[in-house]
Amino acid sequence: MGTVWDRTAEFLSDNIGMVLPVALLAFFVPASIEGNFEAAMAGGSIALTAVLRGLQLAFAVLSLWGTLTLTAMALDLSGETTAGRIGAQRLVPAIVVSLVLLAAAVVLALPVLGILVAGGVDLTAMASGAIPEVDGQTAGIASLYLLVLFVAMLWIGARLIVTTPAIVRENRWLSAIRQSWRLTRGSTLRIVGVILLYALVSWVAQLAANTVFGSIFALVAGGDGQGVTLAGVLTSIVTAAVQTAFMVILPAFEAKLYLALTAQAGLRSTDSLA
Protein backbone atom coordinates (compact mmCIF):
# COMPACT_ATOMS: atom_id res chain seq x y z
CA MET A 1 0.00 0.00 0.00
CA GLY A 2 2.97 2.27 0.60
CA THR A 3 3.94 1.95 -3.06
CA VAL A 4 0.46 3.07 -4.09
CA TRP A 5 0.80 6.20 -1.96
CA ASP A 6 4.23 6.89 -3.46
CA ARG A 7 2.83 6.61 -6.97
CA THR A 8 -0.06 8.87 -6.03
CA ALA A 9 2.29 11.54 -4.68
CA GLU A 10 4.53 11.21 -7.73
CA PHE A 11 1.60 11.62 -10.11
CA LEU A 12 0.31 14.73 -8.35
CA SER A 13 3.71 16.39 -8.13
CA ASP A 14 4.62 15.63 -11.75
CA ASN A 15 1.26 16.71 -13.20
CA ILE A 16 0.30 19.69 -11.06
CA GLY A 17 -0.10 21.84 -14.18
CA MET A 18 -2.84 19.56 -15.53
CA VAL A 19 -4.44 18.76 -12.19
CA LEU A 20 -4.78 22.31 -10.88
CA PRO A 21 -7.22 23.71 -13.51
CA VAL A 22 -9.53 20.72 -13.07
CA ALA A 23 -9.34 20.97 -9.28
CA LEU A 24 -10.15 24.68 -9.32
CA LEU A 25 -13.08 24.31 -11.72
CA ALA A 26 -14.63 21.11 -10.37
CA PHE A 27 -13.87 21.29 -6.64
CA PHE A 28 -12.67 24.65 -5.34
CA VAL A 29 -15.11 27.02 -7.05
CA PRO A 30 -18.25 24.94 -6.29
CA ALA A 31 -17.18 24.35 -2.66
CA SER A 32 -16.41 28.06 -2.15
CA ILE A 33 -19.84 29.07 -3.41
CA GLU A 34 -21.79 26.22 -1.85
CA GLY A 35 -20.32 26.94 1.57
CA ASN A 36 -22.63 29.96 1.84
CA PHE A 37 -25.83 28.28 0.64
CA GLU A 38 -27.16 27.38 4.08
CA ALA A 39 -26.74 30.96 5.26
CA ALA A 40 -28.40 32.26 2.10
CA MET A 41 -31.34 29.87 2.48
CA ALA A 42 -31.93 30.81 6.13
CA GLY A 43 -35.08 32.90 6.01
CA GLY A 44 -34.97 32.95 2.20
CA SER A 45 -37.90 32.42 -0.13
CA ILE A 46 -38.99 29.05 -1.47
CA ALA A 47 -37.87 30.10 -4.96
CA LEU A 48 -34.38 30.99 -3.72
CA THR A 49 -34.11 27.70 -1.87
CA ALA A 50 -35.16 25.79 -4.99
CA VAL A 51 -32.55 27.61 -7.11
CA LEU A 52 -29.78 26.93 -4.60
CA ARG A 53 -30.74 23.25 -4.32
CA GLY A 54 -30.58 23.05 -8.11
CA LEU A 55 -27.12 24.60 -8.05
CA GLN A 56 -26.03 22.07 -5.44
CA LEU A 57 -27.09 19.28 -7.79
CA ALA A 58 -25.23 20.90 -10.68
CA PHE A 59 -22.12 21.30 -8.52
CA ALA A 60 -22.32 17.62 -7.55
CA VAL A 61 -22.34 16.62 -11.23
CA LEU A 62 -19.43 18.98 -11.92
CA SER A 63 -17.44 17.49 -9.04
CA LEU A 64 -18.13 13.99 -10.36
CA TRP A 65 -16.82 15.07 -13.77
CA GLY A 66 -13.68 16.38 -12.07
CA THR A 67 -13.22 13.07 -10.25
CA LEU A 68 -13.56 11.12 -13.50
CA THR A 69 -11.16 13.46 -15.29
CA LEU A 70 -8.49 13.16 -12.59
CA THR A 71 -8.98 9.41 -12.57
CA ALA A 72 -8.33 9.30 -16.33
CA MET A 73 -5.16 11.35 -15.84
CA ALA A 74 -3.90 9.12 -13.03
CA LEU A 75 -4.58 6.04 -15.14
CA ASP A 76 -2.26 7.52 -17.79
CA LEU A 77 -5.02 7.43 -20.38
CA SER A 78 -4.49 10.90 -21.79
CA GLY A 79 -3.53 14.51 -21.37
CA GLU A 80 -5.69 17.22 -19.84
CA THR A 81 -7.93 17.86 -22.87
CA THR A 82 -8.63 14.22 -23.67
CA ALA A 83 -9.02 13.40 -19.96
CA GLY A 84 -11.77 15.99 -19.73
CA ARG A 85 -13.46 14.39 -22.72
CA ILE A 86 -13.18 10.94 -21.14
CA GLY A 87 -14.65 12.33 -17.93
CA ALA A 88 -17.63 13.69 -19.85
CA GLN A 89 -18.10 10.41 -21.73
CA ARG A 90 -18.11 8.35 -18.53
CA LEU A 91 -20.31 10.80 -16.62
CA VAL A 92 -23.63 9.05 -17.28
CA PRO A 93 -22.38 5.57 -16.27
CA ALA A 94 -20.83 7.07 -13.13
CA ILE A 95 -24.11 8.81 -12.23
CA VAL A 96 -26.07 5.60 -12.74
CA VAL A 97 -23.67 3.60 -10.57
CA SER A 98 -23.69 6.32 -7.89
CA LEU A 99 -27.50 6.35 -7.79
CA VAL A 100 -27.65 2.56 -7.51
CA LEU A 101 -25.16 2.56 -4.63
CA LEU A 102 -27.02 5.43 -2.95
CA ALA A 103 -30.30 3.54 -3.24
CA ALA A 104 -28.66 0.47 -1.70
CA ALA A 105 -27.34 2.55 1.19
CA VAL A 106 -30.79 4.02 1.79
CA VAL A 107 -32.32 0.53 1.87
CA LEU A 108 -29.74 -0.59 4.43
CA ALA A 109 -30.55 2.44 6.59
CA LEU A 110 -34.34 1.97 6.48
CA PRO A 111 -34.46 -0.47 9.42
CA VAL A 112 -33.42 2.40 11.69
CA LEU A 113 -36.68 4.17 10.85
CA GLY A 114 -38.56 0.93 11.51
CA ILE A 115 -36.93 0.63 14.94
CA LEU A 116 -37.85 4.23 15.79
CA VAL A 117 -41.44 3.80 14.63
CA ALA A 118 -41.78 0.59 16.64
CA GLY A 119 -40.50 2.53 19.65
CA GLY A 120 -43.22 5.15 19.25
CA VAL A 121 -41.02 7.95 17.91
CA ASP A 122 -42.88 10.68 16.00
CA LEU A 123 -40.97 10.82 12.70
CA THR A 124 -43.07 13.75 11.47
CA ALA A 125 -42.00 15.91 14.39
CA MET A 126 -38.45 14.66 13.98
CA ALA A 127 -38.45 15.70 10.31
CA SER A 128 -39.55 19.21 11.28
CA GLY A 129 -36.49 19.60 13.51
CA ALA A 130 -37.96 18.68 16.88
CA ILE A 131 -35.88 16.54 19.22
CA PRO A 132 -37.81 13.27 19.72
CA GLU A 133 -38.19 11.45 23.00
CA VAL A 134 -36.66 7.99 22.64
CA ASP A 135 -36.78 5.35 25.35
CA GLY A 136 -33.59 3.60 26.36
CA GLN A 137 -34.39 0.26 24.75
CA THR A 138 -35.25 1.80 21.38
CA ALA A 139 -32.16 4.00 21.50
CA GLY A 140 -29.98 1.02 22.34
CA ILE A 141 -31.33 -1.13 19.50
CA ALA A 142 -31.04 1.74 17.01
CA SER A 143 -27.50 2.53 18.15
CA LEU A 144 -26.46 -1.11 17.86
CA TYR A 145 -27.85 -1.34 14.34
CA LEU A 146 -26.12 1.90 13.34
CA LEU A 147 -22.83 0.55 14.67
CA VAL A 148 -23.21 -2.65 12.68
CA LEU A 149 -24.25 -0.62 9.63
CA PHE A 150 -21.18 1.62 9.97
CA VAL A 151 -18.84 -1.39 10.05
CA ALA A 152 -20.66 -2.99 7.13
CA MET A 153 -20.58 0.22 5.07
CA LEU A 154 -16.88 0.67 5.80
CA TRP A 155 -16.14 -2.85 4.62
CA ILE A 156 -18.35 -2.47 1.54
CA GLY A 157 -16.73 0.90 0.78
CA ALA A 158 -13.32 -0.75 0.85
CA ARG A 159 -14.48 -3.45 -1.56
CA LEU A 160 -15.92 -0.86 -3.96
CA ILE A 161 -13.11 1.69 -3.77
CA VAL A 162 -11.89 1.10 -7.33
CA THR A 163 -15.34 1.20 -8.94
CA THR A 164 -14.67 4.61 -10.51
CA PRO A 165 -11.36 3.60 -12.14
CA ALA A 166 -13.09 0.51 -13.53
CA ILE A 167 -15.79 2.73 -15.04
CA VAL A 168 -13.19 5.02 -16.61
CA ARG A 169 -10.63 2.51 -17.86
CA GLU A 170 -12.83 -0.45 -18.77
CA ASN A 171 -15.90 1.47 -20.01
CA ARG A 172 -18.08 -0.41 -17.54
CA TRP A 173 -21.47 0.47 -16.10
CA LEU A 174 -22.90 -1.53 -13.19
CA SER A 175 -20.40 -4.32 -13.83
CA ALA A 176 -17.75 -1.96 -12.41
CA ILE A 177 -19.16 -2.80 -8.97
CA ARG A 178 -18.50 -6.50 -9.52
CA GLN A 179 -15.05 -5.76 -10.94
CA SER A 180 -14.06 -3.69 -7.90
CA TRP A 181 -15.39 -6.40 -5.60
CA ARG A 182 -13.23 -8.96 -7.37
CA LEU A 183 -10.07 -6.85 -7.45
CA THR A 184 -10.13 -5.88 -3.77
CA ARG A 185 -10.48 -9.44 -2.50
CA GLY A 186 -7.65 -10.09 -0.04
CA SER A 187 -6.77 -6.41 0.39
CA THR A 188 -9.86 -5.24 2.27
CA LEU A 189 -8.34 -4.71 5.71
CA ARG A 190 -5.46 -2.64 4.36
CA ILE A 191 -7.89 -0.53 2.35
CA VAL A 192 -10.12 -0.06 5.42
CA GLY A 193 -7.11 1.28 7.30
CA VAL A 194 -6.39 3.77 4.51
CA ILE A 195 -10.03 4.90 4.42
CA LEU A 196 -10.13 5.48 8.17
CA LEU A 197 -6.84 7.41 8.11
CA TYR A 198 -7.95 9.51 5.14
CA ALA A 199 -11.34 10.27 6.70
CA LEU A 200 -9.79 11.24 10.03
CA VAL A 201 -7.08 13.49 8.59
CA SER A 202 -9.43 15.21 6.12
CA TRP A 203 -12.09 15.76 8.80
CA VAL A 204 -9.59 17.24 11.27
CA ALA A 205 -8.04 19.47 8.59
CA GLN A 206 -11.39 20.84 7.41
CA LEU A 207 -12.67 21.28 10.96
CA ALA A 208 -9.51 23.15 11.92
CA ALA A 209 -9.72 25.40 8.86
CA ASN A 210 -13.37 26.16 9.49
CA THR A 211 -12.95 26.77 13.21
CA VAL A 212 -9.64 28.63 13.31
CA PHE A 213 -10.08 30.80 10.24
CA GLY A 214 -13.78 31.22 10.95
CA SER A 215 -12.96 32.69 14.35
CA ILE A 216 -10.28 34.96 12.92
CA PHE A 217 -12.48 36.25 10.10
CA ALA A 218 -15.38 36.75 12.52
CA LEU A 219 -13.17 38.95 14.70
CA VAL A 220 -11.74 40.92 11.79
CA ALA A 221 -14.77 41.23 9.51
CA GLY A 222 -17.61 40.58 11.94
CA GLY A 223 -19.74 37.46 11.81
CA ASP A 224 -22.85 38.22 13.84
CA GLY A 225 -25.06 39.25 10.92
CA GLN A 226 -27.79 37.05 9.50
CA GLY A 227 -27.47 35.47 6.07
CA VAL A 228 -24.30 35.66 3.99
CA THR A 229 -21.50 37.60 5.69
CA LEU A 230 -17.97 38.57 4.66
CA ALA A 231 -16.55 36.37 7.42
CA GLY A 232 -18.64 33.45 6.20
CA VAL A 233 -17.50 33.93 2.59
CA LEU A 234 -13.83 34.10 3.56
CA THR A 235 -14.17 31.05 5.80
CA SER A 236 -15.84 29.04 3.03
CA ILE A 237 -13.00 29.92 0.64
CA VAL A 238 -10.32 28.70 3.04
CA THR A 239 -12.28 25.58 3.92
CA ALA A 240 -12.86 24.89 0.21
CA ALA A 241 -9.11 25.10 -0.43
CA VAL A 242 -8.45 22.43 2.20
CA GLN A 243 -11.34 20.31 0.94
CA THR A 244 -10.07 20.57 -2.63
CA ALA A 245 -6.66 19.20 -1.67
CA PHE A 246 -8.23 16.05 -0.25
CA MET A 247 -10.67 15.70 -3.14
CA VAL A 248 -7.73 15.71 -5.55
CA ILE A 249 -5.84 13.07 -3.59
CA LEU A 250 -8.70 10.55 -3.48
CA PRO A 251 -9.26 9.87 -7.23
CA ALA A 252 -5.51 9.79 -7.82
CA PHE A 253 -5.06 7.23 -5.05
CA GLU A 254 -7.99 5.13 -6.26
CA ALA A 255 -6.58 5.07 -9.80
CA LYS A 256 -3.11 4.01 -8.65
CA LEU A 257 -4.64 1.41 -6.34
CA TYR A 258 -6.68 0.09 -9.26
CA LEU A 259 -3.54 -0.27 -11.40
CA ALA A 260 -1.77 -2.10 -8.58
CA LEU A 261 -4.72 -4.41 -7.95
CA THR A 262 -5.13 -5.26 -11.63
CA ALA A 263 -1.43 -6.09 -11.73
CA GLN A 264 -1.81 -8.29 -8.69
CA ALA A 265 -4.76 -10.02 -10.36
CA GLY A 266 -2.65 -10.70 -13.44
CA LEU A 267 -4.38 -8.20 -15.73
CA ARG A 268 -1.06 -6.40 -16.15
CA SER A 269 2.40 -7.82 -15.87
CA THR A 270 4.55 -4.96 -14.59
CA ASP A 271 2.81 -3.43 -11.55
CA SER A 272 2.48 -4.87 -8.07
CA LEU A 273 0.73 -4.00 -4.84
CA ALA A 274 3.05 -3.21 -1.95
Salt bridges, closest charged atoms under 4 A:
GLU38 OE2 - ARG53 NH1 3.73
ASP76 OD2 - LYS256 NZ 3.93
GLU170 OE1 - ARG172 NE 2.38
ASP271 OD2 - ARG268 NH1 3.23
